[in-house]
Amino acid sequence: MIFLFFFLSQFDIIYFMKTYHFVVSGRVQGVAFRYYTVKNAVNNRIRGTVQNLGNGDVEVYAQGDDESIKRFENFLRSGPPSARVEYLLKEEINTSELFQGFEIIY
């Protein structure tokens, strides 16, 4: 039996991870949207940030593999039970930044 071991550098990890910018519109503030976003991100091994915007939207930066991002995006499309998502903007961004964990920006 042959075992292959290899180590991924930070640059290799970035290659396999994609980074997206989301803006969630609707009734998404004052309904624990950020709390549930962090919880869902951690469960899906997503790195990034979430913050409320002054216009009532929520902004999310999310970094992860394709499958994790798909599951996370599905959550963002509906949000927690008390939220009402009307629109979700999604754009892939190119970055060499590697987020550490997932956090709320105040």
N, C-alpha and C positions, 0 to 999 in steps of 0.2 A: 504494500500500500504506500502510496506517495501522498504526503500532506504538503500542501502549498500554503505558506504563510506570507502575508505581505502587510505592510503598514501603509496606511493612508495618511498623507500629509494634509495640512489644512487646505492646500490648493486642490488636492484630489477630492476632498469632501465637498468643496464648493462646486466642483465640476458635476457631481451627482445631485446636488441640491439646486432647486430653483427658488427664486425669490419673486414674490408677487406683492403688489400694492393693491389693496382693496379699499373702497369707500362704500360704506353701507348707509343707505338713506331710508327714512321712514320713522316710525316711533322706535328709536334705538337708544335714546338717552333717558335716564331715570327708570330703566327697566332691568338693571343689572346685566346689561349686554356685555360690558367689558369683563365682568367677573366670569360669566359663562364662556366668553371667548378664551380667556386664559385657561380655564378648566378644560375646554375642548382641545386647545392647542397642546397642552401638556399631555393629554390622553393620546393625541395623534403624533407626538414627538415633533411638533412644529416649534420653530424658534422665531422670535420677532417681537413686535410691539403692538399695542392697541391704545388708542386715545380718542377722547371726545373732541370734536371740532366745534368751533364757535357757531357754525350754521345749523347745528343739530345733528349732523352726520357723525359717524364713527369711522376712523381711519385705522387700517390694519396693515402692517408689514408682516409677511409670513414667509418662512424659509423652510423647505423640506423636500422630500422625494415626491414623485408624481402621485402615488397612491395616497399618501398622507395629505397632500394639498387638496386632492379631490374630496376626501372625507371632510376636511376642514371647510372647504368652500361650500359643501352641502349644508353644514351647520350655519355658515354666515348667511346663506340664502333664506333661512327661516328664523334663526336666532332663538333666544330663550322663549318660553311660553308667553310671557307678557309683552314681547316685542312684536312689531309688525314691520317687516322688511318690505319696502316698496321697490327698491332698486339696489343692485350691487354692481359696482364698477370694478373690473379686474384688469390689471395690466402686469405683464411680466417685466421685471427690471433686471438689468445687468449690473451686478455689483460684486466686488471682491470682499465685501464686508461679511463676516460670519457672526451672526447674532449669538449671544450667549443666553440661552433660556428664553422665556417669554414673559414680558412685563407690561404693566400698565404705565403709561406716561401720563402724568398729571399736569 
